[in-house]
Amino acid sequence: MSDSAAKNILSIYRRHADAYASQRSRTLFEKRWLDKFITAIGGKGSILDIGCGNGQPIADYFIQQGFQLTGVDGSAAMLARARASFPSQRWLEQDMRELTLNETFDGLIAWDSFFHLTQQDQQKMFPIFAQLSHPGSALMFTSGPENGIAMGQFEGEPLFHASLAPQEYRALLSANGFEVVDMMMEDPHCTGHTIWLAKKRG
């Protein structure tokens, strides 16, 4: 079941974009971490939002802070909402696992998106993060607290999540040129999210 659910992630977000838009919290409970990310970047520049969804509320927050934003998502329906709300930014329909952009960004974020990938696909993302960053770039993503697979549900369909062990994330970050700046397991002030913030070494 988990294998089929893993393959069904993009399909779910393509078919249920309206439901996601109505249910996604816009209280910006992530703000404390988004501000840490902005500080790590240096307060200005370009951000790549990987799994940006409809751009609300995270991309919206960065745009308000003056960042140039590129959003990537595999759901055209989600991106249509983002383009309508923020037409001056760049929105690309791509599967993050096949992401190839001939440029680097000051910040890369994969909030509540990267953890929908299988463990093997997560491992493969770290060289992609490295290719899309330069010395001093910040990287932030959310994961699970331990190695394993967790099944949720969205609109009556099984929703796949996976995580590597924390020590494996640290090893992958280090091997791809990143140093962990901050990390919190199941942050009680951020709805229990496990968050990683790293910077690319010079």
Beta strands, then each sheet from edge to edge (+ up, - down):
strand 1: 46-50
strand 2: 68-73
strand 3: 90-93
strand 4: 105-110
strand 5: 133-143
strand 6: 148-154
strand 7: 157-163
strand 8: 178-187
strand 9: 193-200
sheet 1: 3+ 2+ 1+ 4+ 5+ 9- 8+
sheet 2: 6+ 7-
end
